[in-house]
Structure formats: structure tokens, C-alpha cells
Amino acid sequence: MNGNVQADDATTSEIATSFLLRACADLGYDDTTTRLLQLADREIRVEIPLWRADGSLAVYHAYRVQHDDARGPFKGGLRFHPSVDMEDVRGLAILMTLKTALVDVPFGGAKGGINCDPSELSRRELEQLTRRFTERLHRELGPNRDIAAPDLGTDAQVMAWITNEYAKIYGHTPAVATGKPIALGGSLGRDEATGRGLVTVLAAWAAASGEPLAGRTAAVQGFGNVGMHAAEALVTAGVRVVAVSDHAGGTFARDGLDPASLGQHRDAHATLATFPGGEPITNPDLLALDCDLLVPAALGGCITEENVADVAAGTVVEGANAPVTPAAHDALVARGVRVIPDLLASAGGVIVSYFEWVQNLQRMSWTLDDVRSRASARLERATATVVERSDDRGIDLRRAAYQIAVERLREAVFAAGP
Ligand code: NAD
């Protein structure tokens, strides 16, 4: 859980499971079907010993949960963070299965991670840890089995180490991971895909609601891959980004912030709080900021029963996975706050991961324009489907998104033969 905000004790697994069970109940599924859709196909835990640079031996816990592969190979990110545990990964794997179903890419869902603090490890230690993780798990991975991707605390370099280690056993197999460096078969547009996709979804939803985006204000929590690219795309769409934060604090400027300058400042000073173009702001204050759009793009469980009353934004757009607990979600909806759910708002990354996998399998590379336009078309289609279900049934967007994803999953599971 996010250490900078108050948090109730809903785990990622409880959050994802709770929304999934609601959808199963809405759709009238019996207990056995519900159980089948909820439980993971496989849960793996391995221990990874690592000789540290100071000569000491450390042991890390690593996890991979393969939730469901009825619709295609397991697919999901790898998270390096001290909060990673089986419960966390289990919930994130459910979200991946439902996300791939909602945006209709031919993948199932998985998630993995190592309980470690990458900021305490040297580059060499991180490489060793990643290679040993791949060594331990290679039998479970593969382009037609389970495909890795970056997530919190991991990046293109980590995917490069996984791909290289896997190649030592199976030969050149770039499609075993996505989000790789371009030089190793990565796709153009993968780095920006989740943040940019979030704004594509937001714009499509705003157009359907007759509420243009230009001129609105936004606060973004998290300034990593998702938060930074989302901030850039928001500014391009004419939105004023008035606050951004990361784990070390944030910065606020009523007249708007320039994401490129923020990125340079963060890289040079390892904090946003001292950005000269803004005033310092804490994470709890950012979540409570009076603005139109709130984009949580860091850890899960940051909007809870305890702090939901402080949220002043009219729309919450979930860049992070499971940032809002079920109790907080219900409180937001009851107050008329619109929540664009993670299954939809943060699906741009897995769509471009799918494109990367396709390009690798075909030994092709697409142009950036091609990647962007194909990704936008898929996200706009998914948004229209969710908005239509929400309008037709008079339900909130999350309920609509979960219902659609769960229906598709059930259809595939039973077609394959449980
Ligand atoms: P990242 O590691 O690139 O960035 C994470 C950001 O969150 C950093 O700025 C970090 O400082 C900040 N952060 C960490 N702890 C914080 C805290 N306690 N309070 C405030 N900020 C904090 O990770 P990312 O890839 O941008 O992922 C962010 C979220 O988006 C995660 O929930 C992830 O699961 C989700 N997500 C990522 C992708 C992707 O393609 N990378 C796709 C879908 C969903």
C-alpha cells in the first residue's frame, strides 16, 4: 500500500476480486462458474539468492501468478517493489485477464514481481536478480505460454535481460517479453502507450459525454512511465496539468506545469518537490486538489474509505491498477464522481505490447504512426462499448467494463472446455 496516503486494508487481490464478483452476480453466474473465473490457473513462488556488492548474501521472494489463458497466452507485467507479495500479484493478474478481454487482444492474464527495492540495488545487482528470476521461471515463460512486460519499478532494460537470458536456453525469442528496447525488437510507441492511451480513452469518453477536454485542469499522482506520458498527452489535449507527484512529493502550479521541464528536473534532482516552476505539494494534498480530473498513476489502493471524502475532482481516471478500493469507488459514484476504470484507462500498454508481440512473431516493424492509430482505434472501440453498456443498463463505467470483460472470459473458458 502507498505509504504516503491513508489506506484501508483492502489488498489488490481483494479489490480486483470484489469487482469481479459483482460482475458475476450481475450476470447471474452460478457459484462454480464464478469460482472458475476468479481463481488463478497457477501461482508460483520462488526464492532468489543474490550476492550483494558488499559481499553479503540476500534472498528475495519472487512471484508469478498465471490467472487465465483461455483467450491466449498469459500476459502481464513484472513489478519490482517492496510491497510485492502473492496477494498483490494475484489481484494484478486478475486485472490483466479482464483488461485483455475488455480491449479484445488475444491474451490471458498474469502478473509477477520481486519483493525488492530497486533503488537500493546497483545496476549489476538488478541485472543478476533479473537473470536469476528468468533462470528459475523459464519453463513457465514463452511467446505462446507467458509473456512478460514492464510495470512499476521495471523498464525496457529489465525486459532486455529477461529476453537475453531466455535466448541462452531457447535461442533468439524476442516475443517472450514486450516493452523491450527498440534495438532488441521493442515496438515504437510502447513506452508512451499507457499514458497516451489513458488520454485517448478520456477524450473518447469526454466526446461521448459532450464535455470537451480542452481547458480542464488535472492532477497526476505518479510521474513514472504512465504518469509522465499521461501528463504530456493531457497537455497536448489542452488540459492544464496543475499538479504532479511521485514517491518523494510533488509540485503544484495553478497556471499549469510543463511535463518536459518536470522530467528534466526529476532526472537532475531526484525529486519534483523542488521544481522551480511550482510550489511543493504532498501526495495526500494532491489527491484532495480542487481540479476537474484526478489521475492516480502510482500504486494501488491510494483512494480508500478514509480519504475518499477529500477527493474534490469531478472525474477520476485510473492510470494505476486498482487505485480505488471498492468502498471508495461506491462513495465516489454515490457523489456523482465519474470513475474511468483501470481496465479501460490503463489498457493502452497491453494493446501496444500485443502489437510488439505480433511484430516479433512476424519479423516486422511498424511505424510509430501505424502503432498509434491502431492503438487509438482499439481504445476508442473499447470505450464506446463500455459507454454504451453503461448508458443502456444505467450502471457506472467500472461495472460496465467488468461485465463485458467477464462475459468474454466466460465465453472463452467454456468454449475451450473447463
Ligand atoms: P514507474 O515505476 O515507471 O513509475 C511509478 C511512479 O509512481 C514513480 O514516479 C514513483 O515515484 C511513483 N510512486 C511510487 N510510490 C509512490 C507513492 N507512495 N506515492 C506517490 N507516488 C509514488 O511505474 P509505471 O509503469 O508508471 O506504473 C504506475 C502504475 O501504472 C502501476 O500501478 C502499474 O501497475 C500501472 N500500469 C502500468 C503500465 C505500464 O505500461 N507501465 C500499464 C498499465 C498499468
Residues whose N, C-alpha, C, O or C-beta is under 5 A from the ligand:
A	BS01	NAD	N2 G3 N4 P150 D151 L152 G153 T194 G222 F223 G224 N225 V226 G227 S245 D246 H247 N283 A297 A298 L299 G300 G319 A320 N321 S346 G349
